[in-house]
């Protein structure tokens, strides 16, 4: 590898690391995103130049034409999606993008097997190369189909309820062992027979990806998206090994490691383990053998009108707002920001409480609030604000459900039992913004709605918040 290529790859790697560092905080996220864009431009440009200079003239011109055409088409499609997608559609967009990485790894694996990038003359190195192809295609296939199922669930095209086949853990283990076992004859046969083994393994890995995500309940979907992000990184790293591209290996490893770390952080915040999420947990019935939906709530719901809520807010000294996916669906973040500013101008201390799995994507609520211009310093994570609810005068739960369910703490029969939640019911008044009495994404009834200190404000979240702003300003 020439000197300029090493320096360029090193520079791109540093830019990617700076990008991850910037994206870890809201204040520096824009800068981190810019670092990532620059790093990717450098990586694509340098890799293209390196490939072009290593080929003969005819192949170079044909290849560059295809490369430029593919980059233009991909850029136009990506730009169009980025401009058109709503924030409510961001989770499924991220999921489907992960599937593209998995598909790329599968295609690179088959291409590398049929026409090796580097012809190995040493038997050991050849065996290692075949192992790279096998692992790369397997991880890519799992990522591809798992991401498609996650996309369908997040989009609503498929039910968020888990598919619980009898003996599903045994089936998963059998498929995994088959994938490992088929690697032996694959490594000891020619290309004609080897491609058949590769095809069978790809089918098995694809089915495994489908079954793994189908068996995961709705409450765990944010963690699933994070895990699929990790899988896509490892698939990219595997493709890097197959192509003998150091930068792709480094970039994939960065994405894979960061996705794994994020998944672990989210699972710890939920008092879970990654294995518990992947192989059974919330929404799957494994976490609680009694009635999966939990004990049916008792009592009556008390409704409150916007003018009454506004009066309570003006009388309050401390207010906490808990945003959820319903806020994203109604596009109420700008109205929430306006309400926050108005209350703060009137001397009310307003803060936001963010649950690690609020929404359907890691950091979903943080992005929405940042987009609306809510100050970063009043947006607090669950562990930093849960202890403050007893001293809070009013809590506004806007479109959230499962993350404020007291059954997670005191109902062993609930399928979300054991999940740490925002303990909003400890405040003096809790106002829940909902369209109706439907259960949350995990399909679990919420006893919060029937508690003495809870009031319901029914209707579209944006219209309700707009009405509050009007009343508060009077």
C-alpha positions, 0 to 999 in steps of 0.5 A: 500500500502506497504512502498516500493511501496509508495517510488518507486511510488514517485521516479518514479513520480519525475523522470517523472516531471524531464523528462518534465522539461528537455524536455522543453529545447533543451539543456537538452532534452537528460537528460530529456529523460533519466529521463523518461526512468529510471522512466518508468523502475522503474514504470513497475518493481515495479508495476509488483513486487507488483502484483506478491506478491499479487497473489497466486503462480500459478497465479503469475507464469502465470501472470509474464510469460505473462507480461515478454512476452508482455514486450519483444514483445512490446520492440522489436516492439518499438525498431524496429520502433524507429530505422527505422522511419525517422524524416519525419515519426515522426509526424504520429508515435507519432499520432499512439502511442497516439491511443495505449494509447486510445485503452489501456484505452478502454480495461482496462475499459471493463476488469475492468467492467467485472472483477473489480480489487477492489470489491466495497461494498459501493453503492456510491463508486460503482457508482464512480467506474462505472463513472470512467469506463464510462469516461475512455472508452469515452476518450479512444475511442475518443483518439483512433479513433481521433489519427488514423485519424490524423495518416492517414492525416499526412501520406498522406493516407487521404486528409488534407482537412477538412470534413465539414458535414452540421450541424456538431456542432449540430451532435457533441453536439448530440453525446456528450449529448447521451454519457452523457445520456446513463450513467444514465441507465448504472449505474442502470442496471446489467452487462448483460445490462450494457455491451450493454450500454458500447458498444453503448457508445464506438461506439458513442465516436469513431465516435465523435473522427473520426468526430472531427479530420476529420473536422480539416484542415491541418494547425492545425495538429500540434495543433491536435497532441498536443491535442491528446497527452493531451487526451492520458494522461487523458485516462491513468489517467482514466485507473489509477483510474479504476485499483486503481493505483496511479502512473498511475493516476499521470503519466497520469495527467502529460502527460494530463496537459503538453499536454494541456499547450503545446496546449494552448501555440501553440494556443496563438502563432497562435492567436487562441483558442483551441475551435476554433481549435477543432470546426472550424478554419484554413482550415475549412472555418469558419475563413473566409466566402469568398473564402476559398482559399483566393484571387488568387495571381497576378504577375510573379514568378522570378527564381534564380540559386544557384550560384546567391543565393550563391553570395547574401549570401556572400554579406550579413551580416545577413541571416535568415533560415526558415525551414519547412516540405520540409526540413524534407522530403528531409532530408536536415538538415545536408546540412543546418547545413553545409551551416550555418557553412560555412557562419559563418566562412566567417563572415555572421551572420546566424540565424534560425526562427522557427514558432510554427507550422512549420512541422507537430509536435510540435518542429519538426524543433527544433528536426531536427536542433538539430539532425544536430548539429545546435547550440541552441543559433541561433535557435529563435522562431517567437516572438523573430525574427519577428522584425528583418526581416527588418534588414535582408539581405537575408532569405532562406525559405527551404520547408516552405509555410503556415507559411510565407504566407502574406495572413494570415495578409492582406487577410480576404478571406484566410482560414488562415487569422489571423494566425501570420506568419514569415514576411520574405517579409520584408527582402531585399531578400527572396529565397524560396526553392520549388520543384514546385508551389504547395500550402502548407498543408493548401491548400492555395495559397501563394502570397509571391512567386509573390512579388518583393523581392522574388526569387524561387530556384526550385528543391529538397531542399537537392540538392539545399542546397548542390549546395549552399555549393559548390558555397559558398566554392569557 
